[in-house]
Amino acid sequence: MLDYFFCIFCFLSALNLKIKGLDEFFQDYMELDNTNCIKGIFIWLIIFHHKTVYGINKNYLYKDITRNLGQKIVSMFLFYSGFGILESIKRKGFIYTKSLPIKALVLFLKSQIILFLFFLANIFILENRVSLKLYCLSVIFKSSLGNSNWFAFTIIILYCYSFLSFRFIKNQYFIGIIIMTIICLLHIILVYKFYYPKIVFAVDTVLCFILGLFYSYLKIYLDKIIMGNDLNYFLFITITIFIYYKVFSITTLFFISITNVLFALIIIFITMKVQFNNDFLKFLNSHSYSIYLLQRLVFSIVYKKQIFINSDFIQISFEFTAIIYISSIFDKCTTFIDNFFRRYSHKNGNNNYILIEEVNFNNIIHSNLISLSSKN
């Protein structure tokens, strides 16, 4: 029955689907509306992926799909974030770069609210003991109370790295990208070895962020080549898919990271020909970050308290509804953080907050793409 629910989501995602004909391409494939829909698809895939961890013993087709995707499900979030940051730096310059630490701070504060909710749930609902040491380690993302701390840590640290990489680089974007690449490679090595020892998923998507930076820098040239005609297009996508399947089964950190990068490229190539654009996906994306972090809370409570319904279809419908409802309420209740920084900015006589006003918890990962809607 869950496979039927999965198919319903596929159908809803395909509403208003558009496909280009021979030698035709969507020139706006990286515009905000289009990228929001792609993120909307992957956010519901993430929910299905995590659903398999909580009490699903039957063999469902969607389990095989999400299991094979693995960390690739979050690849596009990192790619679009890297792309959006460089696009915003190119358009707004140093004033945008200065806002990156504030973006990281906003994300950190809201991630701590999420952490506290997990703490309360563990104590009063799940009846788990939480030591002071575990809570403190979770605050610095070294451990977790059930929330996806590694993801918040990765996004926050990438914002900080971006600030350091482009802080003293004026219009020399390639140098900034190289600096960022070196920092991220060191990050992968050190985090994998010391901070999250041998936890591959904590670092294997970082290169997708770097890919986004390079793609932003080279996009004009890549579009001319890849979208020059169908022969070039299918040559590029075929080669990428071929390499992807050649390295897909290799389970070392390096090759897992490469497959995530290749997967992101394949999705980008597909969006050149296929366009998803409907309100359902945009709605999911508008609450993407809170959905990502709060879904585990809902699944944990349902599984621990054995809130089970005889019908799998009704069960997953109830869980999805609860996740989306709680995420929506949370987003509305945490706007005070954005309002605080907005008032603080005006009080100090500058307009820097205009650059971070889109950095609300609904869409923190890709808030940088807001400027893309006014492209050309």
N, C-alpha and C positions, 0 to 999 in steps of 0.2 A: 504493500500500500504506500510505503514511503517513496517508492519509485514513481508512483502516480503524482505524488506531491512535488517531487523533483521535476517531473515533466510539466506540471502546471507552471512552475517558476520559469522553466525554459520557454514556455509559450508566452508568458507575460513579458519576458525579456525581448521576445521577438516581435512584439507589437510595434507597428510603425517602422519595421525594418526596411532598409533601402539598400539596394545592391547596384553598383555601377556596371555598365556594359563594357564592350571592347574598347580598349585604349582610353577609358574614362576613369577618373579617380576623384575621391573626395579631397579637395584642396584644404578643407577645414577640419581634417581628421584629428588635429591636436587642439581644437577649440574647446572651450570650457564645457558646453553642453554635451559634446561627444565624449570627452574624457570622463565626465561625471557618470555617464551611462555605463561605460566600461567598468568603472569602480563599483557601480551599483550591482553589476553582475557578479563581481568577485566577492562582494560583501555577503551576498546570500550563499555563494559557494563556500565561504568560510564558515558560515553557520552550519551548513550541512556537514562540512568536514569535522567540526568539533562535536556535532551531534553523535557521531560514530563512537566517541569516547565514552558516552554516558548511556550504558544499558542497551546498546544495539547489538544483539547476538545473531540476528538473521542475516542472510546473504542478500544484500541489495545491490543493484547495479550502480547506484550513485556512490556506494562505499568504494567500489573499485575506481570510479572516476576521481573522487576527491583524494583517495589514497595515492593514486599515481601522480596527481598534481602536487601534493605535499606543500612545501614552502613556496612553490611557484604561484600559489594563490595570492601571496602578498607581493609578488615581484612587481606588479604594475603600480602598486601604491608607492614603492620606492622609486621606480622609474619616473613616474609623473612628478614626484616631489623634486627630484634632481632637475628635471627639465624645467619645472615651474620656477625654481629658485634662480637659475641662470637667466631665464627669460625676464624675470622681474628685475634682476640686477642690471641687465642690458637696457631696460626701459627706464628704470628709476634711479639707477646709479647708487652712489654711496649712501644716500638717505635710506634706501631699502636695506643695504647691507647692515647698517646700524640697527635696524629693527630685528635682526635675526636672534640676538640674545634674548630680546623681550618675547619673541615667539617661543623660544625654548622655555623661558620662565613660565609663560602662560600654560604651556603643555605640562610642565612639571607640577604646577599647583593643582591643575585639574586631575592629573594622574594620582596625586595624593588624596584627593577626595574619593576617587574610585577605590584606592587602597583602603581608606577608612571604612567604606561601605563593605568591602570584603571582610575587614576585621570584625565589624558588627555582625555580619552574617555568620562568620565562623563561630563567634562567641554565643550568640543568642538563638540562631536558627540551626546551624549545622552541628552545634555543640562540640566544636573542636577547641582544644587548648592552643592558645597562641602566646608564645613567650615574648618578653620584651625584646630579646635578642633577635628573634625571627622578624618581628615587626620593624625593628631598626634596619635590619638587612634588607627588608622589602622596600623601605623608604629610599635606599640608595640603589635599588634595582638588583641587589646581589642575590636576593631570594624572592619568594613570592608567597602570597596567601591564597593563590588560586587564580589570580589575574595574570594577564600576559605582560609581565614586567619587562621582558626582554625587548618587546616591540616598542614600548614607550621609551625605554633607554636608548634604543637605536635611533629613533626619530629625534629625540632631544640632542643626542650627541652629534648627529649629522648637521643639525642647525648650527651648533657651536663650531664644528669644524668648518662649515661654510663661511661663517663669520671670519674665522682666522685666515682662511685661504684667500678671501676676496677683500679683506679689510684694507690692505695697503696696495692693492692692485687696481689701478685706474685704467679702465678700458682695455686692459691686457687679459682678456678672459681666458685665453689658452694657458697662460702661466698659472692663473688661479685654479684651473681645472687640474693641471699637473700637480700643483701643491696639494689639492684636495685628494687626488688619487694616491699620492704617497702617504698622506695622513691616514686615509682609509685602509690602505694595505697594512700599515703598522697597526691600526685599530683591529683589523681582522686577526692578525697574528697574536697580539697581546691579549685581546678579549678571549679568543679561543683557547689560549694557553693558561691564562690566569683568572680572568673575571668570571667567565662561564666555561670552566674546563671541559673540553671535548664535547661541548654542546653545539653541534653543527648549525642547527636552525637559528642560533642567536647571531650568526654572522654571515650566513650563506647568501643573503639577499642584498648585502651592502653594495656589491658591485653594480647592482641594478640602478642605484642612485647615481653612481659614477657614469653609467651608460646614459642616464637622462641628461647629465651635464654635457657630455660629448655630443649627444643627439641634438641638443639645443644649439650648440656651437656649429654643427655641420649640417643642420636641417636644410638650409637653402640648397646646398650642393647635393645632398642625398635625394631631396625631392626631384631635382632636375634629372638625376640619373635613374632612380627607381621608378618614378612616375612618368618617365619619358615615353614609354610604350609598354604594352603588355609583355613583350619578350623580356625586357629588362626586369620587369616586376616579377614575373614567374621564375626567372632565373635566380633572382635574389632570394625569394621565399623558398624555392626548392633547395638551394644550397644550404640555407639556414636550417631547414627541417632535417636535411640529410645529416648535417653535423650534429644536430640536437639528438637524433636517435643513435648516432654512433657513440656519443658520450653519456647518454641517459643512464645507462646501467652501472657506470663507474661511480663508486660511493665515497671517493675521497673528497675532502672539503673543496679542493681546487675545482674538480670537475662538476661537483654539485653546484658551485657558484656559477660556473660557465653555463650549465644547463638552464639555470634561472635567468641568466642574461639572454640566452638564445630564445627562451620562451617569451620573454618580454618583447624581443624583436619580432617574433612571429605574430604576436598579438597586434603590434603596431602595423605590420605589413597588412594584416587582415583588415584593420580599420581604414586602410587606404581605399579598399574596395567595398567594405560592408559597414553600414552605419546603423548603430542602435540609438534610438532617440525616443524615449517615452517617459511619462511622468512617474511611472512605477519605479524605474531604475534611479531616476533623479531623487525621488523621495528616500530610497534606501541610502543613497550616497550622502544625502543631507544629514544623516545620523550615523555615518559610517564608523567614525572612531569610537563613539560611545557604544554602538552595537558590538564592535569588535571586542571591547574590553568587558562589557557587561553580560555578554551571552553566557560566559562560563558561570557567572553568578546564578543565572536562571537555571541552567542545566544542573548545577550542583545542588541547588535547593530541591528541584523536582526529583532528582535521583536519590538524594539523601532522605527526603521525607516520603519517598515512594508515592508521589502524586501521579499515579499511572491511570490511564483510561484504556478500556478494552480495545478501542479502535486506534490503530497506529496513525491513521489520517487525522483524527480529532486530536490525538496526543501532540503530534508535531504542529498542528494548527494552533493549538493552545500555547505551545512553547514559543513559536515564532511571534505570535501576537503579544505575548508577555515581554519578549525581548525588545520588540519594536516600541511597545508602549512605555516600558521603563526607560529605554534609551531616550525617547522623545521628552519624557518628563524630566529626566536628568539634564538634558541639553537646555531646557527652559530654566531650570533652577540654577544653572551654573553661569548664566549670562552676567552675573554680578562681577565676575572676574574681568571680563572684557570691558564692562562699564567702568570699573575702577581704573583700568589703564587708560581708557578714553578720557575720563575726567582728569586724571593725573597729567596727561599729555597737554590738554587744553589749559590747565592751571599753570603749567610751566611755559606757556606761550609758544608751543610748537605744534606742528601737525603730523608728527611722526606716527601717531597712532593710526592715521588713515591707512598706513601700510600694514597694520596688524589688526585692523578691525574685523578682517575676515578670519582671523585666527581664533575662531570659537571652536568649542569641542566637537561641533557637528562635522567639521571638515578640516581639521588642523593639518592633516597630512598634505593636502593639496591646495591649501588656501592660496598658495602663490599663483595658481593658474587663473585666479580671478581676472588678472590683467589680460589674459589671452582672449577674452570675449570681445575686446575692443581692438583686436589686431586688424591692421589695414583699415 
